[in-house]
Amino acid sequence: MIYFDNNATTQIDPEVIQVMLPYLKDQYGNPSSAYSFGKHAAGAVQTAREQVAALLRCEPSEIIFTSCGTESDNSAIQSALLADPDRRHLVTSKVEHSAIIKHAEALARRGYEVTWLDVDSGGLISLDDLERAIRDDTAIVSLMWANNETGTLFPMEEAAEICRSKGTPFHTDAVQAVGKIEIDLRQLPISFLSLSGHKLHAPKGIAALYVNRKTRFNPYLIGGGQENKRRGGTENTASIVALGRAAELASSAMHEENSRVRALRDRFEQGLFATVSSIQINGHRTQRLPNTSNLAIEGIDAEGMLMLLDQKEICCSAGSACTAGSLEPSHVLKAMGYSNERARGSLRFSFSRFNSETEVERALQIIPNAIEKLRAMNRGFLAA
Ligand SMILES: Cc1ncc(COP(=O)(O)O)c(C=O)c1O
């Protein structure tokens, strides 16, 4: 199998599996228990907190472990709404993940007002639009760091600075950015940041929310006093330990992610452009994650391509995994102004440090033929 769908989820790093195993077997103590067996688990959770904080360059006390990126996103927004109930306006963009979009839509149904920022054809918001959208009653601005479909990177520094200057809490959904690009929270006035383990070679079902120490936090899950009273629920020790190690490995692989993985992606694109006509990149050409390639391929339908490639054991995506299975064209590509036809003929390939040059070369043997086959079939269908 050739796995080019690392924005959907990633392989767990074998080193990560190694460090979590003891906590699934012998070290099953509850981190809240007072005896040494529990304290050992609490120590492991604290080490993981330090490892995640080191990746983001923040304080360990600013990290709350959660169950998924969706929970982190939801918690940040709910916290800001509770912090100032008179503020009933939110700002976000049209290209966010459904963890933000569906939540904002649900809030709109409950009487909140939402401003949806447009993006241009490269998938970028306008900072002027952002500045104009923020009002005195804006409870929170939520903007993703990197787009899961196209890899386009929003101008984080500038967006965070605008929010800071207006005194508006700022959340970034950095689920696709963390582990792929350098993040230094010491330099950025961000209130909340979400990340998710399964996008950086840790297991599914573990994630974190960064809450700036100057930001008041209102818990989303109310229960026991875990996570310094900020998130009830017995800690998922093994997965937390895994996320900590994955964060540490991401730090040391960052240079590789930005060079070797980028080179794999660029070679893949260059190879396809050299052999297949009428292909275009969806997303910003330079302000883009190093691992993501979203391609509009004229004359194909993405669903058909996915089936052909599946037969050849190549995994990639049409739009995001969460919208796959629906025939709706991607909301991200639509927001960028592309036609339904272009959106339906677009595929996302996303690479990781576990991919090799050999896999890219093999894919470059297979994919052009599959495109040609599908184009011929579609031409025949139209002629019939
Ligand atoms: C940008 C973005 N935000 C949030 C999520 C949700 O993360 P999780 O699957 O951990 O809930 C994803 C996952 O695809 C994502 O890509």
The ligand as an SDF file (V2000), in Angstrom:
LIG
                    3D

 16 16  0  0  0  0  0  0  0  0999 V2000
   -8.0740   21.2940   10.6200 C   0  0  0  0  0  0  0  0  0  0  0  0
   -8.6860   20.2260   11.4660 C   0  0  0  0  0  0  0  0  0  0  0  0
   -9.3360   20.5690   12.5880 N   0  0  0  0  0  0  0  0  0  0  0  0
   -9.9040   19.6600   13.3940 C   0  0  0  0  0  0  0  0  0  0  0  0
   -9.8610   18.3160   13.0810 C   0  0  0  0  0  0  0  0  0  0  0  0
  -10.5200   17.3430   14.0000 C   0  0  0  0  0  0  0  0  0  0  0  0
   -9.5780   16.6090   14.7330 O   0  0  0  0  0  0  0  0  0  0  0  0
  -10.0240   15.2220   15.4140 P   0  0  0  0  0  0  0  0  0  0  0  0
  -10.1780   14.2330   14.3020 O   0  0  0  0  0  0  0  0  0  0  0  0
   -8.9130   14.8750   16.3460 O   0  0  0  0  0  0  0  0  0  0  0  0
  -11.3010   15.5010   16.1340 O   0  0  0  0  0  0  0  0  0  0  0  0
   -9.2120   17.9010   11.9110 C   0  0  0  0  0  0  0  0  0  0  0  0
   -9.2000   16.4740   11.5160 C   0  0  0  0  0  0  0  0  0  0  0  0
   -9.3150   16.1420   10.3630 O   0  0  0  0  0  0  0  0  0  0  0  0
   -8.6090   18.8850   11.0830 C   0  0  0  0  0  0  0  0  0  0  0  0
   -7.9820   18.5510    9.9560 O   0  0  0  0  0  0  0  0  0  0  0  0
  1  2  1  0
  2  3  1  0
  2 15  2  0
  3  4  2  0
  4  5  1  0
  5  6  1  0
  5 12  2  0
  6  7  1  0
  7  8  1  0
  8  9  2  0
  8 10  1  0
  8 11  1  0
 12 13  1  0
 12 15  1  0
 13 14  2  0
 15 16  1  0
M  END
$$$$
